[in-house]
């Protein structure tokens, strides 16, 4: 039969299927004609029944715990809070939080894979109801200077003596935490990410720092860490995050496509493939000894019990995959549907 005899008037019918059988039986209570299939059509014809497959992306998540965390206080500019069980943000007295992660640990975690996304996550300890009726934003910024958990103060990035309540720092070990000049501020602007905080908020606050981590991996950032502050420090709002001394501390979540941890080669590439049916037919209870393998359609009815059969070459399916199977879909174009 010729392809011109087939009519394509409706969208494809799609079925989710398993791959445990080489042949699939399609059963329906309505009259459907899946058209222009089998030997009468060229194998390249896109209207033939097809089995769609997809390969899996090997995406894993690596979790890195903070190597250090602390907060700074403008009201106590020479005091270090590295051993505190909280990480504070507030307007009065200007509290700002610092987070540190080992850059070499980040590089090792990604290995020969590709970074997909990176998130800094902090658990909230307390959030008072002083964030206004609609909440206010906090921001995370990349640090431009090296600092350390037990040496950071408001006046010093690296205070040589945190016990004498003096600013024992100069040059690169000092910083201008009070500056309003972005060129002098020890953090990079604009912010890497912001998050809205509302009254009484609980749970985990997550910041997207994908661009910052990508810069570390590319060698364009030293990875000094991050500073978290209120976007508008003249407005009310205070909170405490859980520090690593209390736990669970701040963490960096890395989504990695490929081989994490430096092991092996890159993972399979995301993609899809279509395999055309190697055979199709339908069977009829009313004509139990007749074959319809050369028919131009696959007819399904309740009366007379018409059932469609579709076959695929297992070797062709295996060859099309080339990696782990995520899902498979059987697609059959509908030629005609009766009004029943």
MARFI-890500 format. One record per atom (N, C-alpha, C): x, y, z negated. Coordinates in steps of 0.02 Angstrom, whole numbers, plus 50000, padded with zeros to 5 digits. Each point is the difference from the previous one (the first is absolute). Layout:
<pts>
XYZ;...
</pts>
This chain:
<pts>
500424994050000;499585006050000;500445006250000;499735005550026;500395006050006;499895004649940;500515003949985;499965004649943;499465005150010;499835001750062;499515005250014;499314998249975;499884993749985;499344997949977;499905001649926;500535002149965;499955001049928;499815007249984;499635000849947;499785006749979;500285001649931;500295006049993;500315002149936;499625006049975;499524998849958;499555005349981;500065002049926;500344996049961;500055001349929;500724999649977;500115002149938;500674999749971;500184992849985;500644999049984;500234993349983;499704997749934;499904993549994;499844997049936;500644997849968;500095001449937;500624998149966;499854995549941;500394994849992;499914995349946;500674999349963;499974999849933;500604998349962;500054992449999;500584997450015;500064992850006;500624997549964;500004993649985;500604996749975;500354996750058;500604997549988;500394996950054;500124992649986;499544996849966;500094993049985;499754995450057;499625002950047;499754996050055;500255002750066;500094995650046;500215002250067;499405002550039;499414997649983;499405002250034;499525002949948;499625004850021;499545003649955;499304999250027;499534998749956;499304999550019;499635006149976;499655003550044;499625006049984;499264998250000;499655001349945;499304998249993;499595006249985;499435000850032;499585005949988;499274998150007;499565004149968;499284998950007;499705004550054;500405004550027;499765004250055;500304997450064;499725002350056;500274998050065;500545005050019;500624997650006;500565004250020;500344996750060;500235004050045;500404997450055;500675003549998;500524996349983;500685002650002;500264998750070;500135005350037;500054999150071;500684999950031;500014997050059;500555000150047;500634997449968;499984993649984;500574997049967;500244994050040;500454996449971;500264993750024;500335000550068;499974994650038;500434999350058;499845004850057;499405003049999;499815004450055;500355006749997;500285001749943;500325006549992;500754999250000;500345005350019;500734999849997;500215000049927;500564996849984;500234999649931;500175006849971;500165004750042;500185006749975;499385004449988;499414997450015;499405004049994;499885001849926;499955006549984;499905002049931;499324998249972;499524997950043;499344998349975;499964992849976;500524996150011;499994993149976;500024999949924;499724994749969;500064999549927;500745000349980;500135003749947;500685000949977;500054999149925;500574997649979;500154999449929;500525005249984;499835004849957;500465005349982;500384998249937;500655001049999;500414998549942;500415006149981;500235000249938;500415005649976;500564997349957;500585003150005;500574998049959;500035004149937;500294997149949;500025003249935;500605004549993;499915005849970;500565004349982;500254997949932;500634998749994;500294997949937;500125006349959;499495002249965;500045006049958;499994997849927;500505001749963;500044998449929;500075006549961;499844999649936;500065005849955;500534998649947;500495004449996;500514999549948;499865005449948;500064998249936;499885004649946;500655001449963;500185006449997;500605002149964;499805004049939;500244998149943;499885003849939;500475006049998;499765005449970;500425006049994;500634998549960;500565002450025;500634999249962;500075005249946;499575005250002;500005005249949;499395004450007;499775002849944;499455004850002;500045004549938;499795006150008;500005004849945;499555005850019;499935004849954;499665006250018;500365005949970;499905005750030;500345006249982;499505004949969;500245004149953;499585004949967;500335006950001;499645004850028;500295006850001;500035002949930;499564997749955;500015002449931;500554997149958;500304994750023;500574996849965;500534998650054;500305005250029;500404999450061;500644996049994;500234998749939;500624996249992;499904993349965;499374997849999;499854993549970;499854994850053;500234994049989;499894994550045;499454995449972;499564997650045;499444995649979;500044993250033;500614997950017;500084993750035;499764993949963;499995000349933;499794994349961;499275000049981;499635005050024;499295000549981;499594994650034;499444998349970;499564994850028;499495003050048;500025006450012;499535003350045;500385004450049;499665001750054;500255004650050;499485005550007;500175005949979;499495005349991;499995005050057;499395002250016;499895005750044;499535004849963;500175006550001;499555005049972;500215006950022;499545004849992;500145006950019;500345003749944;499724999749940;500285003549943;500664996849982;500555003750006;500664997249987;500304996650060;499624999750056;500264997350063;500344993149991;499604994749999;500284993249998;500014997250071;500574997250019;500084996950066;500344993249991;499804995350041;500254993149994;500524998550053;500514996149982;500514997750046;500004992450004;500084997450061;500044992850011;500634998350039;500324994549981;500614997950034;499944992750022;500204998750061;500034993250027;500684999150034;500304994249992;500664998750028;499964999550076;500335004450037;499974999750073;500264993550029;500504997149969;500274993750026;499494994349991;499605000449947;499474995049990;499465000750054;499865006150021;499525001150053;500264997150066;500625001350015;500304997550062;500014992350000;500184997149943;500024992749995;499314997050007;499505003249970;499324997450003;499734999850071;500155005250040;499775000250069;500404995250044;500654999549986;500434995450037;499985001350075;499924994850039;499995000750073;499295001150026;499525000949954;499325001350020;499895007350017;499395001850011;499815006950017;499525002649948;500145005949974;499555003049951;499355002050033;499444997749971;499345001850024;499715005749958;500054999549934;499735005149956;500364999649933;500005005549964;500295000349933;499565004349955;499904997649939;499575003549953;500335000249931;499995005749968;500185000649930;499364999549960;499984995649951;499404998949959;500165001049927;499575003649965;500075001349929;499344998649965;500034996749943;499414998649961;499855005949954;499375002149999;499805005549955;499944997549929;500255003949953;499924998549929;499415003949971;500025006650007;499455004249978;499885005650050;499375001650010;499815005650044;499455004049965;500175005449966;499495004049966;499515003250050;499465002649973;499495003250043;500145007450008;500585001650028;500195007050011;500235001250071;499714996150047;500205000650070;499485003650042;499535003349968;499505003850037;499444995550024;499455003050023;499414996050020;500124995650061;500465001950045;500124996150060;500704997150004;500395000749945;500684997249998;500515004750031;500644998449990;500555003950028;500554995250024;500415002450045;500504995850033;500675000049963;500324994250003;500704999549980;500394997850062;500655001250000;500414998650059;500644996449982;500254996150047;500654996749993;500475002950051;500605001849978;500505003150043;500654995949997;500365000050056;500654996850001;500515004549964;500404997149956;500525003849966;500585001450047;500285006149996;500575001950041;500674999149963;499974998849935;500614999249960;499984993549962;500604997449987;500064994049959;499855001849927;499664995449966;499855000849929;499984993149969;499834999649936;500004993649966;499515000249941;499734994249984;499494999549949;500215003049933;500604998649978;500225002249933;500465006150002;500005003550057;500395006250004;499605005950027;499394998750022;499595005250030;499665004349947;500075006650007;499645004849960;499735005450047;499615004649973;499755005450043;500575004150029;500535001049962;500555004150023;500534996250039;500054993649987;500554996050029;499764993850037;500274999050059;499894993650034;500384994549965;500595001649977;500434995349964;500325003649941;499684999649943;500255003249939;500524995549968;500605002749991;500564996049973;499904998249926;499585003849964;499894998649929;499285001949984;499564995149997;499295001549989;499835000749925;500504999449957;499875000249928;500125006849968;500305004850037;500175006449969;499535005650018;499454998450036;499495004950019;500305005950037;500514998750041;500305005150043;500024997450071;500075004750047;500034998050070;500724998550019;500204993849991;500694997950015;500044997750073;499945004850045;500024998450071;500205006150039;500274998850059;500205005550044;500064997250071;499955004450050;500074997850069;499474995050020;500214994450028;499524995150024;499644996349945;500245000549938;499664996749944;499455004449970;499975006450022;499475004649978;499495000650055;499395002249982;499515001450051;499545005649978;499635002750048;499575005849989;499284997849998;499824996649946;499324997349995;499475005549994;500205005949978;499525005649993;499955004450062;500404998550051;500025004450058;499354999750040;499815005750028;499425000450045;500225000250073;500664999750011;500285000150067;500094992850024;499634997850051;500074993150023;500714997950017;500415004850023;500694998350017;500414998249939;499805002649941;500374998749938;499694994549958;499384998650012;499664994849961;500324993250013;500064995849948;500334993550009;499554994750031;499425001850023;499574995350035;499855002550070;499834995350044;499875001650070;499265001950009;499885005350036;499325002150018;499935000050075;499404998450026;499384998549963;500034993249965;499484998749961;499984993749961;499964994050047;500264994549976;499954993750038;499284997650002;499645001049945;499294998049996;499685003549941;499355000550001;499625002849944;499434995249982;499765000649938;499444996049977;499555004349955;499354999050007;499525003649959;499924996449933;500035003949946;499894997449933;499365003049973;499584995849972;499365002349973;499964998549926;499525003149966;499924999249928;499904992749980;500404997749952;499924993349974;500224994550047;500365001650052;500204995050050;500424994549968;499894993850023;500374994349975;500284996150059;500424995149985;500264995750053;500695002050024;500124999150065;500655001150030;499965005750051;500505004349998;500065005350050;500544997950050;499835000350064;500464997650053;500175005850047;500645000650016;500235005150047;500324996550060;499835002350060;500314997450061;500685003450010;500544996249994;500675002750008;500374996450057;499624997850050;500294996350056;500555003950034;499885006450014;500515004050035;500635000849959;499935000749934;500585000749956;500434993650000;499664994349994;500374993749999;500314998550068;499665001850054;500284999150066;500645004250008;500005005949970;500605004350003;500584996849961;499854996749944;500524996549963;500294994450042;499574996150032;500234994450042;500405002450060;499825005950026;500355002850058;500655003449980;500125001049936;500615003349977;499965007650001;499415002850014;499945007350001;499795002949933;499864995749952;499845002149932;500404995749952;500275003349948;500404996349950;499564996149952;499355001549998;499554996449956;500115001849926;500025006549985;500115002249931;499404998749955;499424998850029;499404998849960;499455004950017;499495000249957;499425004350012;499835004149938;499715005850012;499725004349948;499255000450010;499614999449946;499285000650003;499795006049957;499605004350029;499785006049965;499295001750022;499695004549963;499355002550022;500105004750059;499544999850047;500055004450058;499945007249978;499525001549958;499925006749972;500114999649925;500595002049978;500164999449929;499725005849958;499635004450031;499675005349963;499294998149981;499774994450024;499344997649982;500054994549949;499454998949963;499994994949948;500054993050028;500124995349955;500064993050019;500634996949973;499934994649963;500584996449973;499864992550003;500534996250002;499924992750000;500654996849978;499954993749982;500594995949985;499984993750042;500544998750036;500104993550032;500364995449951;499954993550013;500364995149960;500724999750024;500485000749955;500704999550019;500234992849998;500594998750026;500254993150000;500184997649930;500095004749953;500134998049931;499384997049967;499405002050024;499384997149975;499774994350044;500035001050066;499804995150048;499244999450007;499744998450060;500394999150062;500245006750027;500645000350015;500305006250022;499875001650073;500245005750023;499935001950070;500324994750045;499714999050058;500264995050047;499955002750071;500434997350042;500015001750071;499794993850038;499465000650038;499754994450039;500215001050073;500344995050028;500245000350068;499664994650042;499645002150052;499714995350047;500504999250057;500204993850013;500554998650045;499774995150054;500105001950062;499854995750057;500654996750023;500014993350001;500604996550020;500294996149943;500655000049994;500354996149950;500225004449942;499654999949943;500215004049943;500614997149966;500325004049960;500544997549959;500614997950038;500075002150062;500604998750039;500034992950027;499474996049994;500034993150021;499694998850068;500354996450043;499724997950064;499895005750049;499694998350055;499875004950052;499335003249991;499835004550045;499355003449995;499434995250010;499435001549971;499414995750005;499685000650068;499474996050011;499665000150063;499685006850014;499925001550063;499705006450021;499244999250002;499655005149978;499284999950004;499795000050073;499534995950019;499794999950069;499404995450009;499794999050061;499444995650013;500104996650068;499654994650010;500034996450063;499314997150014;499854999150063;499364996950021;500154993850040;499644994749984;500074993650035;499344998550035;500034999050065;499394998550039;499814992749992;499354998749997;499764993249992;500264995650057;500214994049983;500224995350050;499424996050028;499444999949964;499404996550024;499395002649963;499414999650032;499385001749966;499424996750037;499494998749962;499414996750028;499435000949950;499434997150016;499474999549950;499644993450009;499684997749947;499654993650001;499275001349985;499574995550027;499285000849993;499694993549975;499645000649944;499674994049973;499484997250048;499685004650037;499494997850048;500284996550060;500655000950014;500334996650056;500664997149973;499944994949958;500574997749960;500574996950041;499884998450062;500524996750040;500265004450057;499845006449998;500235004650052;500575004349973;500455001750045;500575004349983;499925006850033;500175005449963;499935006750026;500665003849998;500544996350009;500665003049997;500145005050055;499644999450057;500115004750055;499485005650003;499565000249950;499495005349999;500335006849990;499665005250024;500285006749995;499855003349933;499624996649957;499845002849935;500004994749947;500015002049937;499954995549943;499335001549967;499524995750011;499315001449979;499864997149931;499715004149956;499844997949932;499265001249989;499634994749983;499295000749987;499814995549941;499415001449971;499724995749948;499624994350033;499565001850047;499624994950036;500474996250045;500014993549993;500454995950041;500704999549972;500125003649947;500644999649965;500605000950046;500095006150025;500605001550039;500545002449953;500594997250006;500575001949958;500625000950043;500375005349984;500605001650040;500624996949970;500454998150045;500654997249980;500555004450031;500505001849961;500565003950025;500644996749976;500474998950046;500624996749984;500615004450013;500514999349958;500635003750009;500584995249994;500525001350039;500604995949998;500385001549936;500084995149954;500365001249938;500715002750011;500334997650052;500685002350014;500015007450018;499485002250036;499955007050019;499885004449939;499594997549953;499875003749939;500645000649959;500364994549993;500625000149962;500515004750032;500054999850066;500475004350034;499835007349995;499365001649995;499805007049996;500145003049932;500004995849949;500095002649932;500705002749989;500504995749999;500685002149987;500125002349929;499524998949955;500065002249931;499384997949962;499955001749935;499434998049960;499355002950026;499474996049998;499345002350023;499665004049945;499725005850019;499605004049954;499274998550010;499765000150060;499304998650014;499924997950073;499444997050015;499844998050069;499275001650014;499865002350059;499315001750020;499854996950068;499424997050004;499764997350064;499545005250031;500165002250062;499605005050034;499704997050063;499345000850008;499664997750060;499565005750026;500105002250062;499565005350028;499304997350012;499505004049984;499304997950008;499755002150069;499754995450038;499745001550065;499255001749997;499634996449957;499285001149998;499744997849932;499535003849972;499684998249937;499255000850008;499634994649987;499285000350006;499695003949943;499385002250007;499675004149949;499674995549947;500384995549970;499714995549950;500474999249941;
</pts>
